[in-house]
Amino acid sequence: MKFLKLVAYCVTALFLFTGCQSSDNAAIEVKMKSNEELKEIADTYTYEDYKRVLEEAVAEASKFEKDGKLNKWIIRTLAQEKLNYETDLTDDQVLKLAEKSLEEDKVWKSIAEDKYDVTVTEDQVDKYIKEGPDTFDLPQTSIC
């Protein structure tokens, strides 16, 4: 009788452990390019090279979701894939990595606001982009 109870407990525990596992949290194996390749990209890529990579990522991102919630994260993931990853990501992996990046972004912004009382408005971000310290290297265009 004790043996049957033990077997029943083990089967129940096994069922609960496997049933509670989330497949969404499964780690995505991403192989990075070698340090030499990454250094070469960092040392030799020009503004035009990065612009081309970003334009390709934007074009490729158009085949994903249409509501825009993840769009910038999909673009970033696709650009990272082209620049940093040896692994060719599947569409599903791109979406999962983009969702993970979105969640991480929400968390660190929440911590910055809650713990350190740091907030930034969209206008402040736009102003920093236009007038920030790193804009002198960008081609200057006039908007008429």
Residue pairs with C-beta under 8 A, 6 or more apart in sequence:
24 96
28 89
28 93
28 96
28 97
29 87
30 85
30 87
30 89
30 93
30 97
31 85
31 86
31 87
32 38
32 84
32 85
32 86
33 41
33 84
33 85
33 86
34 86
38 84
41 83
47 137
47 138
47 139
53 79
53 82
53 83
54 75
54 79
56 78
56 82
57 75
57 76
57 78
57 79
57 82
58 75
60 78
61 71
61 74
61 75
61 78
63 91
64 70
64 71
64 74
64 91
64 94
64 95
65 71
65 74
65 95
69 102
70 95
70 98
70 99
70 102
73 98
73 99
73 101
73 102
73 105
74 94
74 95
74 98
76 98
76 101
77 89
77 94
77 97
77 98
77 101
78 94
81 87
81 88
81 89
81 94
89 97
112 118
112 119
113 119
129 135
